[in-house]
Amino acid sequence: MVGVEKNASKSEIKKAYHKAALSSHPDKVAEEDRATAETRFKSVGQAYNILYDDEKRHLYDTHGMSAFDPRGGGMGGAGVDLDDILQQMFGMGGGGMPPGFGGGPGPRRPRKGRDEEQNYQVTLEELYKGKTAKFASTKNVICSHCKGTGGKENAKPKQCGSCQGGGSKQGLRSVGPGLVTQETVICNACKGSGSVFKEKERCKKCKGVRVTEAKKVLEIYIPPGSKEGDRIVLEGEADQVPDQEPGDIVFNLVEVEHETFRRAGADLSARIEITLAESLCGFSRIVVKHLDGRGIHINHRQPKGRVLKPGQVLKVAGEGMPHKKSDLKGDLYLVVHVKFPEDGWLKDDSIIPKLQELLPKPGTSISAVTVDEVEYDETASLDEFGAGDDSRGAGWVDEDDDEMDGQPQCAQQ
């Protein structure tokens, strides 16, 4: 037995398939056993095709091999039970092991119903601190009156005439304009059970559907340090289906964009705004409010004229996002933005010489033989750059060429 779990990934399924196919290959057995080995080998391939395809795998989980042959004949050859092969290869289905595969008969495990997945939006604050949320869920549960049979006590169901008791039918699905494909679908008449009750013999509570609606308060816990894409799983809380193990409710976390912080793994970054005076002289104050409400205080001294420049990054170790299930945290990166004074900030022009005396002197001036003093527009924008080029960069064209007999001319190379 390969021993791959029922929720195996596709890579695990492929690995188990190669191992089972090798052990049942006709070239590996004696001549007198070759015909049986060939049948088993083909059945292993069919089992692999079922489990590797997500839709086929769900149909098998729900209805077993009857989903692929409503007559109940299965897909395997004579003497080979695909349910057994699936059980042997991948821990699914039920029944004993086919000859040559090892293992003995075992109890049939209930198949698992489909999971219910949905997105769940969370703020960065909630991902930082963690969150517990309660909500009301309405789901299908097995009818308590008929215990999931769908009929009254001692009533006997009849075989569904629509699917001939198979629980599924062959249908057509559109895959493009004028194109259809044949697929196996659950029978609408019996809802996949393969049998129906007469109307007067149906359960009064569930009306023969076998399930009823029920409300339940559920609770999810999002641990600190969770991130977008994490899955919060409530096991067995999806809709109940007779003869199946209930599926799970799965919440996929979606992080809401934050107005102050950006996240990369366990690290955070934020932009802080300082004045020109603080850039030159230093500062000591709270620069940002953290996700848990704490103020982050920076004492930044500027000895001997050291300048804090625009775009410079201040790294605060250990103030990023928490690591899940750990006391460790990432780092906080503060990106400096220098806010220059607004026009008219200086009320007394006599102070300008003092500022010029304190601030660094300009570098060596540019020398030129001819000097033009020009006028300028200090309100211009680079959005206007290139706007006066009517040719949009196509180059110069001789206007006389356009007047030659009205005929198009060849461009000169």
Solvent accessible surface area in square Angstrom, and as a share of the most:
residue,aa,sasa,rsa
1,M,129,0.58
2,V,37,0.22
3,G,53,0.51
4,V,26,0.15
5,E,119,0.54
6,K,49,0.21
7,N,129,0.66
8,A,7,0.05
9,S,56,0.36
10,K,85,0.36
11,S,81,0.52
12,E,83,0.37
13,I,1,0.01
14,K,84,0.35
15,K,156,0.66
16,A,1,0.01
17,Y,45,0.17
18,H,107,0.48
19,K,122,0.52
20,A,3,0.02
21,A,11,0.09
22,L,109,0.54
23,S,68,0.44
24,S,2,0.01
25,H,60,0.27
26,P,16,0.10
27,D,100,0.52
28,K,130,0.55
29,V,39,0.22
30,A,50,0.39
31,E,124,0.56
32,E,143,0.64
33,D,73,0.38
34,R,79,0.29
35,A,76,0.59
36,T,73,0.43
37,A,0,0.00
38,E,79,0.35
39,T,39,0.23
40,R,23,0.08
41,F,66,0.27
42,K,143,0.61
43,S,1,0.01
44,V,0,0.00
45,G,19,0.18
46,Q,55,0.25
47,A,0,0.00
48,Y,32,0.12
49,N,83,0.43
50,I,1,0.01
51,L,1,0.01
52,Y,71,0.27
53,D,61,0.31
54,D,96,0.50
55,E,105,0.47
56,K,87,0.37
57,R,41,0.15
58,H,43,0.19
59,L,23,0.11
60,Y,2,0.01
61,D,21,0.11
62,T,24,0.14
63,H,25,0.11
64,G,1,0.01
65,M,18,0.08
66,S,36,0.23
67,A,0,0.00
68,F,36,0.15
69,D,15,0.08
70,P,37,0.24
71,R,219,0.80
72,G,58,0.55
73,G,59,0.57
74,G,23,0.22
75,M,67,0.30
76,G,23,0.22
77,G,37,0.35
78,A,104,0.81
79,G,79,0.76
80,V,20,0.12
81,D,69,0.35
82,L,4,0.02
83,D,22,0.11
84,D,18,0.09
85,I,0,0.00
86,L,0,0.00
87,Q,32,0.14
88,Q,9,0.04
89,M,0,0.00
90,F,2,0.01
91,G,16,0.15
92,M,4,0.02
93,G,10,0.10
94,G,3,0.03
95,G,34,0.32
96,G,21,0.20
97,M,28,0.12
98,P,8,0.05
99,P,97,0.61
100,G,67,0.64
101,F,16,0.07
102,G,42,0.40
103,G,57,0.55
104,G,43,0.42
105,P,121,0.76
106,G,37,0.36
107,P,122,0.77
108,R,113,0.41
109,R,111,0.40
110,P,80,0.50
111,R,42,0.15
112,K,60,0.25
113,G,9,0.08
114,R,157,0.57
115,D,54,0.28
116,E,64,0.29
117,E,95,0.43
118,Q,91,0.41
119,N,108,0.56
120,Y,47,0.18
121,Q,129,0.57
122,V,1,0.01
123,T,54,0.32
124,L,2,0.01
125,E,55,0.25
126,E,42,0.19
127,L,0,0.00
128,Y,13,0.05
129,K,114,0.48
130,G,18,0.17
131,K,54,0.23
132,T,76,0.44
133,A,18,0.14
134,K,145,0.61
135,F,61,0.25
136,A,78,0.60
137,S,14,0.09
138,T,76,0.44
139,K,21,0.09
140,N,49,0.25
141,V,31,0.18
142,I,56,0.28
143,C,1,0.00
144,S,70,0.45
145,H,125,0.56
146,C,12,0.07
147,K,154,0.65
148,G,6,0.05
149,T,77,0.45
150,G,0,0.00
151,G,3,0.03
152,K,86,0.36
153,E,155,0.69
154,N,142,0.73
155,A,26,0.20
156,K,155,0.66
157,P,65,0.41
158,K,109,0.46
159,Q,121,0.54
160,C,2,0.01
161,G,58,0.56
162,S,51,0.33
163,C,4,0.02
164,Q,114,0.51
165,G,29,0.28
166,G,8,0.08
167,G,1,0.01
168,S,0,0.00
169,K,80,0.34
170,Q,87,0.39
171,G,20,0.19
172,L,131,0.65
173,R,106,0.39
174,S,81,0.52
175,V,80,0.46
176,G,23,0.22
177,P,137,0.86
178,G,85,0.82
179,L,110,0.55
180,V,94,0.54
181,T,48,0.28
182,Q,120,0.53
183,E,43,0.19
184,T,21,0.12
185,V,59,0.34
186,I,71,0.36
187,C,1,0.00
188,N,124,0.64
189,A,63,0.49
190,C,9,0.05
191,K,137,0.58
192,G,14,0.13
193,S,42,0.27
194,G,6,0.06
195,S,39,0.25
196,V,51,0.29
197,F,24,0.10
198,K,107,0.45
199,E,139,0.62
200,K,153,0.65
201,E,47,0.21
202,R,97,0.36
203,C,2,0.01
204,K,149,0.63
205,K,111,0.47
206,C,6,0.04
207,K,138,0.58
208,G,26,0.25
209,V,81,0.46
210,R,45,0.17
211,V,24,0.14
212,T,28,0.17
213,E,134,0.60
214,A,37,0.29
215,K,166,0.70
216,K,93,0.39
217,V,103,0.59
218,L,10,0.05
219,E,87,0.39
220,I,2,0.01
221,Y,125,0.47
222,I,0,0.00
223,P,29,0.18
224,P,49,0.31
225,G,8,0.07
226,S,1,0.00
227,K,103,0.44
228,E,97,0.44
229,G,51,0.49
230,D,22,0.11
231,R,125,0.46
232,I,24,0.12
233,V,64,0.37
234,L,27,0.14
235,E,141,0.63
236,G,29,0.28
237,E,30,0.13
238,A,1,0.01
239,D,50,0.26
240,Q,48,0.21
241,V,57,0.33
242,P,17,0.11
243,D,128,0.66
244,Q,28,0.12
245,E,81,0.36
246,P,37,0.23
247,G,0,0.00
248,D,15,0.08
249,I,7,0.04
250,V,1,0.01
251,F,7,0.03
252,N,35,0.18
253,L,2,0.01
254,V,43,0.25
255,E,44,0.20
256,V,61,0.35
257,E,162,0.73
258,H,40,0.18
259,E,172,0.77
260,T,54,0.32
261,F,6,0.02
262,R,175,0.64
263,R,48,0.18
264,A,75,0.58
265,G,55,0.53
266,A,21,0.16
267,D,48,0.25
268,L,2,0.01
269,S,20,0.13
270,A,5,0.04
271,R,150,0.55
272,I,2,0.01
273,E,80,0.36
274,I,1,0.01
275,T,65,0.38
276,L,55,0.28
277,A,64,0.49
278,E,29,0.13
279,S,3,0.02
280,L,62,0.31
281,C,99,0.59
282,G,14,0.14
283,F,19,0.08
284,S,65,0.42
285,R,81,0.30
286,I,102,0.52
287,V,22,0.12
288,V,16,0.09
289,K,142,0.60
290,H,6,0.03
291,L,8,0.04
292,D,54,0.28
293,G,41,0.40
294,R,96,0.35
295,G,39,0.37
296,I,13,0.07
297,H,101,0.45
298,I,26,0.13
299,N,90,0.46
300,H,30,0.13
301,R,181,0.66
302,Q,20,0.09
303,P,77,0.48
304,K,210,0.89
305,G,58,0.56
306,R,138,0.50
307,V,57,0.32
308,L,1,0.00
309,K,119,0.51
310,P,91,0.57
311,G,48,0.46
312,Q,70,0.31
313,V,75,0.43
314,L,26,0.13
315,K,121,0.51
316,V,33,0.19
317,A,80,0.62
318,G,35,0.34
319,E,34,0.15
320,G,0,0.00
321,M,0,0.00
322,P,15,0.09
323,H,80,0.36
324,K,83,0.35
325,K,198,0.84
326,S,50,0.33
327,D,148,0.77
328,L,128,0.64
329,K,81,0.34
330,G,7,0.07
331,D,30,0.15
332,L,0,0.00
333,Y,68,0.26
334,L,0,0.00
335,V,52,0.30
336,V,4,0.02
337,H,66,0.29
338,V,9,0.05
339,K,99,0.42
340,F,126,0.52
341,P,59,0.37
342,E,125,0.56
343,D,147,0.76
344,G,52,0.50
345,W,139,0.49
346,L,39,0.19
347,K,179,0.76
348,D,69,0.36
349,D,105,0.54
350,S,72,0.46
351,I,69,0.35
352,I,69,0.35
353,P,80,0.50
354,K,134,0.57
355,L,55,0.28
356,Q,114,0.51
357,E,131,0.59
358,L,146,0.72
359,L,78,0.39
360,P,124,0.78
361,K,140,0.59
362,P,123,0.77
363,G,69,0.66
364,T,141,0.82
365,S,97,0.62
366,I,171,0.87
367,S,106,0.68
368,A,68,0.53
369,V,160,0.92
370,T,106,0.62
371,V,119,0.69
372,D,113,0.59
373,E,175,0.78
374,V,110,0.63
375,E,170,0.76
376,Y,181,0.69
377,D,94,0.49
378,E,148,0.66
379,T,116,0.67
380,A,65,0.50
381,S,55,0.36
382,L,153,0.76
383,D,133,0.69
384,E,108,0.49
385,F,171,0.71
386,G,51,0.49
387,A,70,0.54
388,G,74,0.71
389,D,58,0.30
390,D,135,0.70
391,S,53,0.34
392,R,184,0.67
393,G,62,0.60
394,A,84,0.65
395,G,45,0.43
396,W,217,0.76
397,V,95,0.55
398,D,51,0.26
399,E,135,0.61
400,D,94,0.49
401,D,59,0.31
402,D,105,0.54
403,E,134,0.60
404,M,100,0.44
405,D,128,0.67
406,G,67,0.64
407,Q,112,0.50
408,P,124,0.78
409,Q,95,0.42
410,C,121,0.72
411,A,84,0.65
412,Q,174,0.77
413,Q,212,0.94
